Amino acid sequence: MNVKKTVLLTVSWVFLACILHSAETAGEEQPASKIVYPYEIASWTVPGNDIDRFVLAALHKNGIDPSPQCSDEVFIRRVYLDTIGTPPEPGEVIAFLGDRRPDKRAILIDVLLDRNEFADYWSLKWCDILRVKAEFPINLWPNAVQAYHRWIHDSIRDNKPYDMFVRELLTSSGSNFCVPPVNFYRAVQARDPSSIAAAVALTFMGTRFDAVPETVSSGMSVFFSRIAYKKTAEWKEEIVYLNPAPAGTLEGVFPDGKEIKIAPDSDPRIVFADWLITPDNPWFAKNIVNRVWSWLMGRGIIHEPDDIRADNPASNPELLAYLEKELVGARYDLKHIYRLILNSRTYQQSSIPRTGNPDAEALFAHYPVRRLEAEVLLDILCRISGIGEEYVSPIPEPYTFIPRDQRNIMLADGSITGPFLELFGRPARDTGMESERNNKISDAQQMYLLNSTDIQRKIRSSQQLRRMTAVARGNKTELTRNVYMLFLSRFPTQTELENAESYFLTEGLLFNQGVEDLAWALINSKEFLYKH
């Protein structure tokens, strides 16, 4: 039998423990006393916080049991992927597992929030929402894309207060090359006041314009009616400015129904921004803490996170109100919200449900299983293989070249893509809606991972696998342990170890081929492909 066919047939039994943890079995009810090794531990080692108080109150009210604490192996992989979009190195995992400090998880969270990759990963998220794209239908053009991306990245790196971040986006004027936040007004498919207002509402209020009364949408559009654009002699440079042409008093209506008259010498954008970022605004803080919760917990307290409206209530209003209050009290320090969520027992739960109650997911009774983002998954495969992706975009000018050593999460331009990123759901960045990114697994993705010559090439060229094979010197146990650590950030269970060693004994199987087959099987395991 062909070796490749053999490894595909053995995936189902070599990784029985992984299947227990897969998305397919995530909905199965588990006995309350049963702990699934190596994914869970029996008793809590981390203290709860106020988030847990609100979550547990809702769970108890609905008769739902929360899941137990996830194991250290699961936690370190999860928190790395959720905060910096990068799995831990084997040495980092081993050091964390050997750390006996009771607060080691909190210490790790602080370290990750300060790493450079935090800004790399979260600028990717914000570029999706802010529609950072050079080509049609956004048409920012490459120079503006690079300036805009750098501004977003540096704002996250410097932990710029969120209210200041938004105010700069809404009130800036100047060159799209020299004043990067003005690109917010350029990254709208239509530049009429209504389209701009719709983008503002979606991005900073989590509200879809088609769900609000016409009187509200037209009244809000007034605040963006004096935005103007003009070209310069520089190729593709554009100035965004407040139209200085004489104008009478404008009559605007805020989304809460309050009417206001705007004097001719006032900038309506500033008037709106001043209203938006006030602590008692009913949308501003609510929108961003709900988005952050959704990014870390798989779904919003209001779901979808960009569909805030009266008839789409929060699953836990008290929790949402608490997070809003915390953000305002922390002077819009978003890292404070990240830190609260990541340190909670709610975040550090196992992903294996303890109930079949259909409300368990919406009430956050367990950590949600979800597939890795396209860019993150490709970066992991490139890291293992030692071969990065190269991107070239000759159109539109100027010519864009992305070298192989740049990570995919740092791709600034939504127009620059490749077959892998498209297959695995990278968003087009045309609308700024969360739903543009598709993280659901598909048959085409599974067939690619099982049969792709590109995956085979990445495995065979992997210097890490070659070094592991050389160091093991035929020791199948040591090699299997190291390969599992590289791909899954944990050591294999005894059953997995025995099954892998048994496979190495397959008649006619070369040792190097066995290593490649083991790696390929792990890449196709749900434990590798999913956050869990």
GUSE-514915 format. One record per residue (C-alpha): y, x, z; residue in one letter. Coordinates in steps of 0.05 Angstrom, whole numbers, plus 5000, padded with zeros to 4 digits. Layout:
N
Y,X,Z,a
...
// end
This chain:
532
5000,5000,5000,m
5070,5023,4984,n
5104,5054,5045,v
5167,5012,5038,k
5126,4948,5035,k
5087,4971,5096,t
5149,4981,5138,v
5175,4912,5120,l
5109,4880,5142,l
5111,4917,5208,t
5182,4897,5227,v
5158,4832,5259,s
5109,4866,5308,w
5142,4933,5320,v
5204,4899,5348,f
5176,4841,5387,l
5225,4854,5444,a
5283,4852,5395,c
5260,4784,5370,i
5265,4756,5440,l
5338,4773,5437,h
5352,4751,5366,s
5400,4697,5343,a
5340,4654,5324,e
5316,4650,5396,t
5384,4651,5429,a
5382,4575,5436,g
5315,4572,5471,e
5317,4553,5544,e
5296,4608,5592,q
5266,4596,5661,p
5321,4609,5712,a
5280,4663,5748,s
5257,4700,5685,k
5294,4765,5670,i
5285,4792,5600,v
5277,4867,5600,y
5313,4910,5577,p
5371,4861,5565,y
5384,4833,5634,e
5383,4851,5708,i
5366,4805,5765,a
5427,4811,5810,s
5501,4820,5798,w
5530,4889,5810,t
5602,4872,5788,v
5650,4828,5827,p
5674,4763,5798,g
5747,4748,5783,n
5790,4686,5774,d
5763,4676,5703,i
5694,4666,5732,d
5720,4617,5783,r
5745,4571,5728,f
5684,4581,5683,v
5634,4568,5739,l
5671,4506,5762,a
5664,4477,5692,a
5591,4497,5686,l
5573,4467,5754,h
5609,4403,5736,k
5565,4397,5675,n
5501,4419,5709,g
5495,4483,5668,i
5466,4548,5695,d
5501,4612,5673,p
5462,4671,5648,s
5450,4732,5693,p
5484,4799,5685,q
5469,4839,5623,c
5438,4907,5631,s
5478,4972,5628,d
5447,4987,5560,e
5471,4921,5532,v
5539,4925,5565,f
5558,4994,5539,i
5541,4976,5468,r
5576,4909,5473,r
5640,4934,5504,v
5646,4992,5455,y
5638,4945,5395,l
5685,4893,5424,d
5741,4941,5443,t
5739,4998,5392,i
5693,4971,5337,g
5648,5031,5346,t
5580,5039,5381,p
5573,5092,5435,p
5544,5160,5419,e
5475,5172,5450,p
5505,5222,5499,g
5555,5171,5522,e
5500,5120,5535,v
5458,5169,5574,i
5517,5191,5616,a
5535,5118,5631,f
5463,5100,5650,l
5461,5159,5698,g
5529,5142,5730,d
5517,5115,5800,r
5589,5093,5815,r
5591,5018,5831,p
5655,5009,5789,d
5631,5048,5728,k
5638,4988,5682,r
5711,4978,5702,a
5724,5052,5693,i
5693,5050,5623,l
5735,4990,5603,i
5799,5028,5622,d
5777,5088,5582,v
5762,5047,5520,l
5828,5010,5523,l
5864,5077,5520,d
5823,5107,5464,r
5854,5118,5395,n
5801,5074,5363,e
5827,5014,5402,f
5889,5012,5358,a
5846,5027,5296,d
5801,4968,5308,y
5853,4917,5331,w
5901,4934,5274,s
5844,4911,5229,l
5844,4843,5265,k
5920,4837,5260,w
5921,4857,5187,c
5874,4799,5173,d
5921,4750,5208,i
5985,4780,5179,l
5956,4781,5108,r
5965,4855,5095,v
5946,4860,5021,k
5977,4895,4962,a
5953,4851,4905,e
5953,4778,4885,f
5967,4729,4915,p
6003,4766,4971,i
6032,4823,4929,n
6060,4869,4983,l
6046,4929,4939,w
6014,4994,4965,p
6076,5028,4994,n
6094,4967,5036,a
6021,4958,5057,v
6018,5029,5085,q
6085,5021,5122,a
6065,4953,5150,y
5996,4976,5172,h
6025,5037,5207,r
6076,4994,5244,w
6021,4946,5267,i
5976,5003,5287,h
6030,5040,5326,d
6052,4976,5361,s
5981,4966,5386,i
5973,5039,5404,r
6038,5038,5444,d
6018,4971,5476,n
6084,4940,5454,k
6095,4875,5493,p
6071,4817,5451,y
6137,4779,5455,d
6174,4840,5428,m
6122,4849,5373,f
6131,4777,5349,v
6207,4779,5356,r
6210,4840,5310,e
6167,4805,5259,l
6210,4742,5259,l
6280,4772,5262,t
6279,4838,5224,s
6319,4850,5161,s
6319,4909,5113,g
6275,4948,5064,s
6202,4931,5061,n
6189,5007,5060,f
6236,5027,5117,c
6233,4965,5162,v
6159,4948,5160,p
6160,4882,5200,p
6201,4848,5145,v
6136,4847,5106,n
6116,4787,5147,f
6163,4746,5105,y
6138,4778,5041,r
6064,4766,5057,a
6070,4692,5044,v
6043,4664,4979,q
6105,4620,4969,a
6173,4641,4995,r
6203,4572,5005,d
6224,4553,5076,p
6166,4505,5086,s
6113,4558,5067,s
6145,4609,5112,i
6149,4560,5170,a
6075,4543,5159,a
6057,4617,5164,a
6098,4624,5228,v
6065,4563,5259,a
5995,4586,5241,l
6004,4658,5263,t
6044,4650,5327,f
6030,4579,5349,m
5959,4570,5325,g
5980,4506,5290,t
5964,4484,5220,r
6023,4453,5184,f
5981,4398,5153,d
5965,4372,5223,a
6037,4361,5245,v
6084,4303,5228,p
6130,4312,5168,e
6191,4307,5211,t
6167,4366,5252,v
6149,4409,5192,s
6215,4395,5155,s
6255,4406,5219,g
6221,4473,5232,m
6231,4495,5160,s
6306,4495,5170,v
6301,4557,5214,f
6275,4597,5154,f
6321,4567,5100,s
6369,4625,5096,r
6318,4681,5085,i
6333,4717,5020,a
6302,4774,4979,y
6331,4825,4931,k
6304,4883,4891,k
6330,4954,4893,t
6328,5012,4843,a
6267,5039,4880,e
6200,5020,4850,w
6175,4956,4884,k
6224,4962,4942,e
6252,4896,4965,e
6305,4878,5017,i
6293,4819,5063,v
6358,4794,5092,y
6397,4734,5118,l
6434,4701,5061,n
6508,4713,5075,p
6531,4658,5027,a
6575,4607,5061,p
6534,4552,5094,a
6550,4493,5137,g
6520,4478,5205,t
6445,4471,5201,l
6407,4417,5238,e
6339,4442,5260,g
6283,4410,5299,v
6237,4452,5343,f
6163,4435,5341,p
6169,4402,5410,d
6218,4352,5380,g
6282,4382,5409,k
6340,4380,5359,e
6391,4436,5353,i
6453,4450,5312,k
6457,4522,5285,i
6526,4550,5272,a
6540,4581,5204,p
6549,4650,5236,d
6482,4648,5272,s
6416,4673,5247,d
6368,4613,5249,p
6309,4660,5254,r
6336,4688,5320,i
6347,4618,5346,v
6275,4600,5332,f
6248,4665,5360,a
6288,4655,5425,d
6256,4586,5432,w
6186,4611,5414,l
6178,4669,5462,i
6204,4635,5525,t
6153,4633,5582,p
6149,4557,5583,d
6137,4550,5508,n
6076,4505,5500,p
6046,4544,5442,w
6065,4618,5445,f
6025,4647,5503,a
5970,4595,5494,k
5959,4615,5422,n
5951,4690,5434,i
5908,4687,5498,v
5863,4637,5462,n
5858,4684,5403,r
5841,4744,5447,v
5789,4702,5483,w
5759,4681,5417,s
5757,4753,5391,w
5720,4777,5454,l
5678,4715,5469,m
5660,4690,5399,g
5698,4624,5403,r
5764,4600,5430,g
5775,4559,5492,i
5808,4516,5439,i
5762,4520,5379,h
5780,4538,5324,e
5831,4587,5352,p
5882,4571,5298,d
5876,4496,5304,d
5916,4479,5367,i
5933,4405,5368,r
5933,4347,5416,a
5867,4318,5391,d
5830,4385,5395,n
5830,4397,5470,p
5811,4460,5507,a
5740,4463,5533,s
5767,4491,5598,n
5842,4474,5605,p
5848,4506,5674,e
5821,4572,5647,l
5869,4571,5588,l
5928,4556,5634,a
5908,4613,5680,y
5907,4663,5622,l
5975,4638,5597,e
6004,4649,5666,k
5974,4718,5672,e
6003,4740,5605,l
6072,4716,5622,v
6068,4747,5692,g
6046,4813,5660,a
6108,4811,5614,r
6065,4799,5553,y
6020,4859,5563,d
5960,4841,5521,l
5917,4896,5550,k
5923,4860,5616,h
5887,4801,5585,i
5835,4845,5553,y
5822,4878,5619,r
5815,4811,5656,l
5765,4784,5605,i
5724,4848,5598,l
5718,4856,5674,n
5695,4784,5685,s
5624,4764,5698,r
5633,4713,5643,t
5640,4769,5592,y
5586,4811,5624,q
5533,4757,5623,q
5469,4763,5583,s
5469,4732,5515,s
5403,4696,5529,i
5418,4623,5549,p
5388,4592,5612,r
5396,4521,5587,t
5388,4479,5525,g
5451,4440,5541,n
5492,4434,5477,p
5557,4446,5516,d
5534,4514,5543,a
5565,4554,5487,e
5632,4518,5489,a
5635,4527,5565,l
5615,4601,5561,f
5550,4599,5599,a
5527,4661,5563,h
5554,4716,5517,y
5551,4692,5445,p
5508,4729,5394,v
5546,4744,5331,r
5540,4790,5271,r
5579,4854,5267,l
5641,4853,5222,e
5631,4882,5152,a
5675,4943,5165,e
5643,4958,5232,v
5572,4953,5204,l
5589,4998,5145,l
5621,5049,5191,d
5558,5052,5233,i
5515,5063,5172,l
5562,5117,5146,c
5563,5151,5214,r
5487,5153,5216,i
5481,5178,5144,s
5539,5227,5147,g
5564,5198,5080,i
5628,5158,5081,g
5653,5108,5029,e
5704,5127,4977,e
5754,5077,4950,y
5800,5083,4890,v
5852,5032,4868,s
5892,5053,4806,p
5925,4984,4802,i
5976,4965,4826,p
6017,5028,4826,e
6022,5075,4862,p
5951,5100,4855,y
5912,5093,4919,t
5855,5139,4940,f
5817,5131,5005,i
5776,5193,5024,p
5705,5189,5049,r
5724,5213,5119,d
5768,5153,5133,q
5733,5097,5170,r
5728,5028,5140,n
5762,4995,5199,i
5824,5035,5179,m
5828,5005,5109,l
5899,4981,5109,a
5898,4942,5044,d
5859,4877,5038,g
5857,4888,4962,s
5816,4952,4969,i
5744,4933,4979,t
5673,4947,4955,g
5607,4911,4943,p
5583,4920,5015,f
5647,4894,5047,l
5649,4834,5000,e
5575,4819,5012,l
5584,4820,5087,f
5644,4775,5090,g
5707,4817,5093,r
5765,4767,5087,p
5809,4763,5026,a
5871,4760,5071,r
5902,4705,5028,d
5915,4653,5083,t
5916,4688,5151,g
5864,4639,5177,m
5809,4663,5223,e
5757,4628,5180,s
5770,4674,5121,e
5725,4726,5154,r
5652,4706,5147,n
5606,4739,5198,n
5546,4695,5184,k
5482,4727,5160,i
5459,4706,5090,s
5396,4713,5048,d
5433,4761,5002,a
5452,4806,5060,q
5380,4807,5086,q
5353,4824,5018,m
5404,4880,5011,y
5386,4911,5079,l
5312,4906,5064,l
5312,4933,4993,n
5377,4970,4978,s
5371,5039,4948,t
5439,5054,4981,d
5409,5041,5050,i
5350,5084,5032,q
5398,5139,5009,r
5437,5135,5074,k
5374,5141,5115,i
5346,5199,5075,r
5411,5238,5077,s
5422,5229,5152,s
5433,5296,5185,q
5424,5263,5253,q
5354,5239,5235,l
5337,5307,5207,r
5359,5342,5271,r
5320,5293,5313,m
5258,5304,5271,t
5265,5380,5275,a
5277,5380,5350,v
5218,5333,5363,a
5169,5380,5329,r
5119,5325,5318,g
5129,5293,5387,n
5127,5220,5367,k
5148,5195,5435,t
5210,5237,5440,e
5229,5222,5368,l
5221,5147,5376,t
5262,5148,5440,r
5318,5186,5405,n
5318,5141,5343,v
5322,5079,5386,y
5380,5109,5424,m
5417,5125,5360,l
5409,5056,5329,f
5406,5009,5389,l
5440,5048,5444,s
5379,5043,5489,r
5310,5073,5497,f
5249,5033,5472,p
5206,4992,5517,t
5135,5014,5529,q
5109,4962,5480,t
5159,4984,5426,e
5141,5056,5439,l
5067,5043,5432,e
5076,5002,5368,n
5120,5056,5336,a
5071,5111,5355,e
5014,5070,5327,s
5052,5063,5261,y
5060,5139,5257,f
4984,5142,5256,l
4980,5101,5191,t
4933,5137,5144,e
4970,5178,5091,g
5038,5168,5124,l
5080,5231,5125,l
5117,5244,5190,f
5186,5246,5156,n
5170,5181,5120,q
5151,5149,5186,g
5219,5168,5215,v
5254,5138,5155,e
5213,5074,5161,d
5228,5068,5235,l
5302,5076,5221,a
5299,5025,5165,w
5262,4975,5209,a
5314,4983,5264,l
5371,4972,5215,i
5339,4906,5197,n
5330,4884,5269,s
5378,4832,5294,k
5392,4875,5355,e
5425,4926,5308,f
5462,4876,5265,l
5490,4833,5320,y
5535,4838,5381,k
5493,4812,5438,h
// end
